[in-house]
Amino acid sequence: MTRNTIVSSLENKFARLKGEVRAIEKEAEEATGAELRDKIVEITHRQKKIWKTMSEIESTIKIYDPCWDRERVKAIKPRKEGLPPGTISKKTLKFLSQAKAPVTTTELYKFVRAQIEAEGYVPPSPTGLRSSIHGTLERRVGKSVMKHGTTPITWSYKNQALQS
């Protein structure tokens, strides 16, 4: 490995740890009362482990780049991997049931993707997410979902379609 690759890899790890420390601090801010007292010990322990690792990374980086500054590194926000089962279906049907007019798969895709990202999860690939949304709707055609024969295909919640 070249010097730049080592420093770059370690900086990336440092940035992720820095983001994790911020996420832990935010978690502590959101906790209140008895919940906070229970979490303080756990949070403090997690932070100490991360700070120790960050300091080890910093000293290793300084071997390769003595002028390296930890403040220059921006934190990378940690993201949750893997969606809980049923997340895409629930979000798709929620948006569809609240829509005032028929919506396209693209509109549903944009909403569901934004919701997943807002919750801190890594969304599936664009193709995978679109396929999941389309599959969710196709399984419910004739039951709770109505498919309109327009181009592009539009969808509506069945009780809304009857009201239109």
Sequence and secondary structure as in RCSB ss.txt:
>XXXX:A:sequence
MTRNTIVSSLENKFARLKGEVRAIEKEAEEATGAELRDKIVEITHRQKKIWKTMSEIESTIKIYDPCWDRERVKA
IKPRKEGLPPGTISKKTLKFLSQAKAPVTTTELYKFVRAQIEAEGYVPPSPTGLRSSIHGTLERRVGKSVMKHGT
TPITWSYKNQALQS
>XXXX:A:secstr
  HHHHHHHHHHHHHHHHHHHHHHHHHHHH  HHHHHHHHHHHHHHHHHHHHHHHHHHHHHHHH TT  GGGS  
    B S  TTHHHHHHHHHHHH SS EEHHHHHHHHHHHHHHTTB    HHHHHHHHHHHHHHHBTTTEEEE  
SS EEEEHHHHHH 
